[in-house]
Every structure is written in C-alpha cells, then in structure tokens.
Amino acid sequence: MIYGGRSGEHEVSVASAAAVFKNLPRSRYEPIAIRIDKDGRWSLPDRPPAALAASEVIEQSRLATAHPVRPGREAHLVAYQTEDTVLTIDRRKPTKGEAEESARVTGLGLDVVFPVLHGPHGEDGTVQGLLELSNVPYVGAGVLASAVGMDKAFMKVAFAAHGLPLAEYRVLLFGDWTANRDAATASIESLGYPVFVKPANLGSSVGISKAKTRQDLITAVDLAFEYDRKVVVEAAVPAARELEVGVLGNDVPEASVAGEIIPGREFYDYEAKYLDGGSTSRVPADIDPAMHAEVKRLAVAAFKAIDCSGMARVDFLLSKETGRLYVNEINTIPGFTTISMYSQLWAASGVDYPALLDRLITLAIERHAEKQRLKTSAS
C-alpha cells in the first residue's frame, strides 16, 4: 500500500491509508505500508498509518504535535520487470559483522500494490506509470484514465465527446491570465455570476472558490493559480444538489446506489469536507427512481469515457430549479476511509468495507493478467 504523496491532499491520503491497512483481511493479505513524504521520499515507516479521521490527521499536521512520523527505511520502486524484487530498501546502518553494502540494500517482492494517493504525483498517472514499468499489479485506474481523471479540463473534453451533460466552463492558462487579465475576465464573465474557480489538477476542493463579483473572480483565479498552472472556471448550477455514485469494475463496471452530500457551508469546500463537521450525507439519496436510474447510468458512462478501471466516484449536480442533471467530475482514487462517501455508497449497495478491498485487489490482478498476454514485439 502506497500512501501520503507530494500534494495538498497528503493528510487525506494518510487517513484513507490507515483505514485500508486496518481493514485488509489478514487471513488473505500481508499488508506493507509504503509512505511517500511531502518531499517525495519513499520509505517503509517504523509504524503503519494510524486509523484517524481525516480532520484529526489534518489538525495534527497543522499543529505538528501529536503522532509525529518517525523516519523509516528509505525505499525505491524498481522501475523494470523483475521476478522477485519490486522494492529495494535502504537500511540506516549495517549490523555488526555485515559488510556495509550488503546491509544497505535488501529486496522486497510485492504481489499487488494498492495506491491510496490523492491528487498530483499519485492519482494523476505518475505513480501508475512507475508501477507499469515495474510490471506489478495495482489497484485502480491506469495511466491514461488517472491523468484524464485528474485534469478537470481534459476530463470535460472526454465527457463532452461521449455526450455527457456538463455545465458551461472556461479553461485558463497562467500565461494567458498574466498576459491579458481583461480578456480572460471578459471570457469568464460571459458565463454569468456566480462561478466556481478550481485548479485543474487537484482534489478535495483544495484551492476552490465561489466568485460572485469581478473582484471575487480575480482573487479566486489568483488563488487557484497558486496550486496549478491551469484553472477551470464553471458556471454555477442554480440551487444545486450534490449527488455521488460509486463505480466498481473493469470492462463491465457496476454503479452503487446514489448518495447526496448536504454541505454545512455555502458549498462543499475543503473545510466543509474535513474540518467543520457541519456537512452530512444521505445514502441513498432522496430522488425518484427514474432519476436514480439515470444518475447510475451516467456514472458508468463517465467511468467508461475515460477508460477507467477498478474504482471511481462520479459526482453530479442536480438543479433544483430546472431538474437538469450535470456530470461534475470523476475521482479515480476517492476518499477511502470507512466513513468516506465511496465506502458508504458500496456498503448501502451490499458490499462492506473488507469485501470492497477484496474486490478491488481481485480486479487489479485480473487486469494485470490480461495485459500479460499482450505481445511486446512484432515477431
């Protein structure tokens, strides 16, 4: 299991990983925790991640007091196919009587990797590419689906190509914003206010703002560009309800029941998700059967549109004024604690948390086996 990562969602990943580590059935699996620190260093920590709520992990990180992470042995994924070693591990010191070189590196084989990483440098195809080079089975989406699912701008292109309903939006690049703010602002204002401003490649609502005026918009865009060189601005859906559906599978994916998020703030931002405690969820969502069937159908369609595999959570906006449903985004590694929406949705669909982990690992092994039959030469 790989967790942590070099992103603003590091703490959320730690909470998700702790739940996975705690709930993997020990009768079938021997979990190994591999941590990626915020500076990018990989290590085998001296102790696995503690099972805490995301809000607790975030607060501990901010205060830098309780549960400090002790440095572990540095680890390196082997980026080429090998029979018995996927991970090399550096020991701190040679034991008495050992040569320093023989004590420095040991090898570790891994049967399957479970990336519990959220955001850039983990959910965006980068780690998935490294795992492909290592030729090891891994849970979740492949390189392409991970990259497209992370980038909200290209995600929308894929969704539009498959005829999925989207709210109007604009995409800004940092160079264009700095070169001509007036033109960029005029283009966005054609959407009308309010709008939502988001970094293109980030999750957990980090860096997202709701803008109701021009000054709001300028402040929001500047904030979003602190996190990414590309920003997506979306027209607000009037009086929107926020619906979510879990998807599970490879070539024949299944949709869970739909759930609804009821934010405790004006919108479901980072504070509302993890810190203020005022947001609630309703599973299943209180929608009529026809709408429930439609949101599940669109969730599977969105999953297929980016060629996803393993798992995803698809988020929707339902206008209370018009009754129109919009696909908002897809998350290829959704929050994964036992009380995260993805696990709640599948629990309500008859798949409890340990069984969900088992299904995902089985799907990873099946997909890997399919790829092994492919030729790697023209002869």
N, C-alpha and C positions, 0 to 999 in steps of 0.2 A: 504494500500500500504506500503510495507516494502522496505527501500532503504538504501544506504550507504554501511555498511559492513566492515569486517576486511580483506581487501585485497588491493592490489596495484591498483585496479580499483574502489576504493571508489568514486573518483571525477566523473568518467564517470557515475557511478550509480546515483549520485546526479542530473546530467544533464538529464539523462533518466527519473528519477522520476518526475522532475519538469514538463517535457512535458506531462507525463501521468496525473499528478494531474491537470494541467491546462485544458486538453482536455477531461476529462471524462464528459460526458453529465450530467449536474446537474439535469435534468428532470428525470433521472433514477437512479443516484447514489449519495451517500453522502460520498465522499472520506475522509479517515482518514490517515494522514501521520504518519508512524512509522519509526523512524530513528535508525539505528544501527551505533554507533560511531566506530572509528578505534580501540578503546579499548574493543569493544564488548558490550558496554552498550546499552540497548534498551530504547528509550524514545519517548514520544509524544512531538515534538518540539513546541516551542511557535509560530512559524510560519512555513508554509509548504516550501518545497524547491522552490527557485526562478527559473524562466524559463530563464536559461542562456545557452549559447553554452558550450560544454564540454571544449573547450580551455579556456574560461573565468573562469569556475569553477576550473580548474587545476591551472591556474595562481593565482587565489585568494588563493587557498590552499598553494601554494608555498610561496607567499608573506605574507600570514596570516594578511591581512589588511581589505579589503572591505568585507561587509556582514558577519561578524563573527556569528557563530552559537550560539545562546543563549541556555543555558541548559533548557531542558523541564522536564516534569514529567517522572520519571522512569517507565517503563512498563515491564511486564513479560507475555509471552505467557503461557497459561495454557496447560500443556502437558498431558491432559487427556480429554476424552469426557465429555462435559457439555452442558446443554441445552441453557443457556443464557449468559455465560461468557466465552470468549476466551482470553481476555486480562485483566490483573489486572494492575492498575495504582497507583503509589505511589504519594501522594501529598507532597509538601515540608513542609507545616505547617498546623496544624488544625485551622479552622476558630474559631472565638470567640464563646464560648458556646458548641463546639463539643468536644467529647472525642477524645483523640489523636488516638486511634486505629481505631475508626470509620471514622476519617478523613484521615487516612493513605492510605487506600485501597478502590478503587472503581472498579466495574466490567464493562466491555465493551463487547458487542456482535459484532461479525463480520460475515457478510453473505458470503463473499468471500475475499480471500487475493490475492493481486497482488504483487508477489516478483519482484522488479526491482533491482536485485542484480547481479553484475558481478564478476566472479572469485571465489576463495576459500571462504568457510564459507557463501555461499549464492547461488551460481549457481551449487554447486557440490553435492547436495543431503542432506547436513546437515540441512539447514532450511526446506527443503521439508520433511525430516523425522520428524522434530518437528511439522510441520503442519499436517502430517499424524496422529501423536499421538493426536493432538488436534481435529482431525476429522472435519476439516474445509475445504471447497473447496478452491483450489488455482490455479492460472493461471500457465500454463507451464508444463514442464516435471516432471515426478515423481522421486522418489528417485534413482532408477536404471539408468534411462536414463540421469538424471542430473549428476550422478557420472561418468558414462562412457563417457558422452559428455564433461566433464571437463578434464578427464585424457586422454591426447593425445595418450599415449601408448596403453591403453585398447581400446580406440576408434578405433585405427587402427586394432587391433585384431578383433573387431566386424565387421569392414568394410571388412577385408580380408575374413572372414568366409562367407560373403554374396557376394563374388566375385567382389567387387568394385575395380576399378583401383587405385593403390597407388604408389607413388614414393618410392624408396628404403629408408630404415631408420634403425637406430640403437637406442637402449634404454640403457642409462647409469644410474646406481645407485651410490649415493655418496660414499658408502663404497667401491665399486669396483674401482671407479676413484681414490680415495685416496690410495688404496692398490696397484694398478698397473696401473699407467698412461700410461706406454709404451704399454701394451697390449690393453688397451681401445683405445688409439690413433690409433694403427695399425688397429683395427677393423673398426674404423670410416673411416680411410683413404682408406679402400677398396671401399668406395662409390665414391671416387674421389672428387676433389675440383671443385667448391665451394660447401659448405654445409650450411644449416641453423640449428642453435642450439637454442633450445627452452626449457624453463621449462615445464614439462609435465602438470602441473596443474595451468595454468594461462592464461589470455586472454589479449585483447587489445595490443598485441605484446610487453607486458612488459617482459624485460629480454631476448629478441630475438636478435640474432646477425647473420650476414653472415660471414662465415670464408672462406678465400681464401688460407691460408697457415697454416702450423702446429702451428706457434705461434699465429695466429688468432684463431685457434681452441682451444688451451689451454686457452687463455684469455676468449673466448666465453663460454666455458664449466664452467669455474670458476664463471663467471657472472651468468649464468643460475642456478648454484647450490646455489647462494645467495637467490633464490626465491623458490626452491623446492629441495627435496631430490632425485628426478628422472628427467632426462633430455632426450629429444628426439632429435636426430640428423638426418636430412633429406637430401638426395641428391637433389641438386638444379635442377629444371626443366628448360631446356635450353630456354632462351628468353621467359619466361612465361608471359602469360596474366592472370590477376586475375579476375575470374568470380564469381558471387554470386547469389544465388537463395533463396528466402524466402519460407518457408513451413508453412502451417496453417491447423490445423485439429487434430482429434484424430485417430480413426481407419481408416478413409478414408481421408488422408491428400491431400491437393492441393498444387501445386507449383505456385509461381508467375512467371512473366517474369524474364529473367536473366538480370543482370546488370554487368558492368565492372568497376573495380577500376583502375585508372591510377595514380600511385604514383608520388608524386613530388620529391621523393628521390630515392635512388638505390632500395630500397624495401619498402613495406608498414609497417614501424615500428611505434612505439608509437608517435614519433614526427610527422611523416607524417600524421598519422590519426587525431591527435587532435591539433597540435600546429603550424606547419609551413605554413599551408594554401595553399600549392602548389599542393596538390593532388586533383584530380577531379574524377567524376563518370559519366558513360554514361548508361542511362536507357531508353529503353532496350539496351542491348549490341549489338554491330555491328558484329553479327555472322550469318552464314547462317541458314535457317530454320531447316535443319537436325541436326545441332549442338545444336541449341536452344532446340529442342525436346529432344535430348539426355541429355543435362545438367539438364533439368527439371525432366526427368525420374530418373536420378541418385540422384538428390536431394531428391526425395520421397523415393528412395531405402535406402539412408543413414539415413533418418528420421526413417524409419521402422527398420533398422538394429539395432538401439539402443533402440527400443521400445519407441520412443519419443511421446509426446503428446502436444497439444496446439500450440506451435510455435518453430521455429528454423530457423537459417540462415545457409545454407550449402555453403562452399567456395571451389572453384575449381582452378586448374592451367591448362592452355591450352598452350602447347608448340607451339611456332611459327615455330620452325624448323621441328618438326615431325607431328604436328597436333593432337598429342595424348592428351587426357583429363584425368586429375587425380583429385580424391577427396582429398582435403587438410584437411578440418576439418568441424565439425558441432558446432554451438554455440546455446545452448538451451535457453539462455536469451541474445539475441543480443542487441547491442546498440539501444536505443529506443526513441531518440529524434525525432522530426518531420522531421528532415533532415538526420537522420541515414539511412543507406542503406536498412535496413529491411522495414521501413515505406515507403521509396521511391519506393521500388520494388512493394509493395502492392498498393500504390497509382497509379502506372503505370498499375497495373492489375485491376483497377476499385474499389479498397477498400480504402477509405480515412481514415485518422488517427482516428477520433472518431468512425467510423464504425469498424475499426480494433480492437480497445479496446473493443468494444461491443461484437464482435465475440469471442475474447479470453476469456472474462468473461463467456459468454454463454457456451463455450467449457469446461471451468473449472467446471461449475455447472453440466453439463451433465456427465462428467467423474466421479465426486463425487457421483452423484445419482446412477450410475452403480455400484460403489463399495459398496454402502449401501445395495445392495440386497445380497451380499455375506455372507455366514454363518461364524460365529466366534466360533462355537463349533461343535463337531462331532455328536451331538444328533439331 
